[in-house]
Amino acid sequence: MGKFIQPQRFAKNERIHLYEQDFMTLDFKEATFDYAISYISLHHLNDANKKQLFHNVHRLLKSDGLFSYSDIFRGINNQIHERYNEQWKRAAYELGATDEEWNHFWDHDRRYDQHIPIMTVVDWLREIGFVDIDITWRRSLWANVIARKA
């Protein structure tokens, strides 16, 4: 699997450090990081593990540290979620997806992905102690949330 962030791009910048680690066993001291980024990976976790990860991220961020979370989310109810799925399917076909490709993806989604509504994420982040929580971008199922540790 390819990586979206390539360490060699940041090798000469002493202020940027990239770490790759299992996100359920983050092994760093408290208040280590200025910024934590999750990009299209947490939808594989169940709700309890997502919430635990958010606690861990909060613990590891310095004061005023930012958490950026981009992923696939559920619609707020089944009707909206199905409408988003149809929009996604239409967009995939418009971009050239074949029936075989779409069915492969859809099978994976149904078997392994555990989407939650984005507003549930916002509520959890607030409960954990994040502030200035904002949905900076959203297109149907896909969205980005930014939150700051107070």
N, C-alpha and C positions, 0 to 999 in steps of 0.2 A: 504494500500500500504506500502511495506517495505521501509526502509531507507537504503541508501548505507553507510552513515556515522553514526556511533552509538555514541552518546554523552558520554556514560559511558567509552568508550575506551580512552577518552581524559580528564576525570574528574580530574585526578591528575596532569595534566600539566597546570600550571597557565598561560602559554603563548599562549595557544590555546583556543579560544572562538568560539563556534558554535552558529549561529543564524538561525532560520527558520522563514521566513517572506514572505508575498506576494511580489514578485519581482517587481511589478509595483508601490508599495507604500513603498519603502525602507525608513525607518524612522530613519536615523542616521545622525550625524553631518558630515560636510565635512572633508575629509582626516582622516577617522576613521580606515580604514583597510589596512593591508599589502598585503592581498591576497583575491581574490574573485573567487569562483569556481561555474560554472554552468555545470551540468551533465545531458544531455539528457532531457531537459525540454523546452528550448526556441523555439523549432520548433512548439509549439502550439500558439505562438504569431504572430500577423500580422507584416508586415515589419515596420510600424510606431512605434509599441510598442517595437519591438526588438531594433530599433535605439534609442528610448528613454531610454530603459534599459541600453544600452551601455553608454549613457551620464551619467546616474545615477551611474553606476559602476565607471566610470572615476572620477566623483565628490567625491565619497566615498573613493577611494583609496588614500593612502599617496603617496608622491613622491617615485618613484622606486617600487611602489606596482604592483603586478602582477594579471592579469586576465586570468584564464584558462577556456576555453569554449569548451566543448565536446558535439557533437550533430550529427544529421542527416542533410545532406546538399543536395541541388540539384546539378546535373551535370551542367556544364557551358552552355550546350544547350540540346534540347529535345532528340537528338540522344544519346548523352553520358548519359543523365539521365536515359533513358530507358535501356541502356546497364547495368548501375549500378543496376537498379531495378532487372534485370534478374540475375545478379551475386548474389544479395542478396537473391532472391528467391531460386536459386540453393543451396546456402550455407545453408539456412534454412531447405530445404529438406534433405540435406546431414547430418544435425545435428538431423534429426528425426521428423521434423515438419510434421503434417498431413495436408491434404487439408483443413479440417475444421479450423485448427489453422492458416494456412496461409491466408485463405479467411477472417477470423475474423480480423487479423492484417491488411490486405490490405484494408478492408472496413474502419477501423479506420483511416488509413493513408490518404485515399482519402477524408474522411469527415472532419477530424480535423487538420491534420498536414499542416503546411505552410513552406515548405522548401525554402531556398534561396541558391544561389551559394556561396561557401566559399570565392571566390574572392570578392564578394559583401561585405561580412563581413569584410574582410581585408581592403577594401577601406573605409568603414564606420569607423572602428576603427582608421585608419590613420587620417581621417577628424576630428574626435572627439579629437585627440591629443595623442593617444597611439603611442608608438614607439617600435622598436625591435619586430615587429609582426612576428610570425613564425607559420607555420603549422607543428606541431611536430609529427603528426601521421595522416595517412589517409589510409582508405581502402574503396574504392568506395564511397558510400554515407556517411560513418562514418568518422569523423575527430576530431582532437583537435587543437585548436588555442590558442597560448599564446601571450599576449601583455603586455607591461610595460607602466606605466604612467611616463612620463618624469618628 
